[in-house]
Amino acid sequence: MSLPRILFCGDIVWAHEETKQLFHGLAEVVRMNSPDRADFFVNLKAGGRYEGTVAIYRDNSSAERVGVFDRALIEALPPDVRWIAHNGAGYDQIDVNACKEKGVIVSNTPIAVDDATATTALYLMISAFRHFSQGERGLRSGRWKSDISSLLTHDLTGKTLAILGLGGIGFRLAELARAFPMRIIYHSRRKVDGAPDWCEYFGQEQLDKFLGLADVLSVHVPLRSDTTGLVNEEMIRKLKKGAILVNTARGKVIDEAALIKALEDGHLGAVGLDVYPNEPAVNPRLLEFPNAVLLPHMGTETCDSQKKMEVRALANIRDYLVKGKGSDIVPELRELATKL
């Protein structure tokens, strides 16, 4: 009897031995080798190279050849595909509504990215408070401290960190920031079960107060239709004057025009950004602000996290094959998964 086939849409870089261990004698691994989207669609059909696929491993690098997993691609998947294991915490490149209609479950890789992304947010926050990035740029250009002023820099001790979305990454940042110590407050759709008392919850009716207390607002919400532009001009203007805005989630969660306007008129004291609305393009206006700490979406760019992400995504497929259901199911599809 032939083994079920797993289609790898994206290269395994770190977890080669783990791949062998997880699927030896259990499944046949097929590498996606389509040069473009058209070829991919043709070979998803009966008789194509990917016939017999029951689960797909995916990372964002595959989009360079076959595009995102939009509705058209999901509808073209072979009928036996019932699981897409996405390598990454953010899964906005997958149309989860189309997956729901087709009965395909999507998993992601939470926890695996928590440390790397949280430390990225921590760096952005520290650098924005202390102007470390600005000072380094000056030093490299031969300007010894001429670009920075103690009148504009601050310690983190005693400041208030407001976390928008207390998931795994947000909570890990909270743990790190508490060491300074900082006051930690958070806003999520609902109070997080098990959150410690030192994480103060502010519900929707307290959102204005939450924003007004923030010395720094760090954004940790997934990109969905209801979170696109969530941090808009109204929300930014409710932050205290001189507050810092940090984003390691997705660029489109923040209204970029409103952010730039608030930098221009001084309402925001600084920003720390690892993500942008139209990556890899970066709005050239952002480059004009010395108080903008900018990174090229490198929140999870460590060998440690990359390997953890690969292994966790692959383990979800193995659990699906062995147990009929993997872990880490994205929220939109958890109800569907209970019916499996």
Protein Blocks (a to p, Z undefined) as FASTA:
>chain_A
ZZdddddedddfklmmmmmmmmgokaccdddfbfbfklmmmmmpghiakgoiabdcddfk
lmmmnopadfklmmmpcfklcbdcdedjblklbcfklmmmnopacdddehklmmmmmmmm
mmmmmmmmnommmmmmmmmnopahklgcfklgccfehpacddehiafklmmmmmmmmmmp
ccdddddfbdcehiafklccddfklmmmmmmmpmbdcddbdcdfklgoklgfklmmmpce
hiacddfkbfklpcfklmmmmmmnomagbdcdfbdfkbcbdcfklmmpmkbccdehillm
cfklmmmmmmmmmmmmmmmmmnopaehiafklmmmmmmZZ
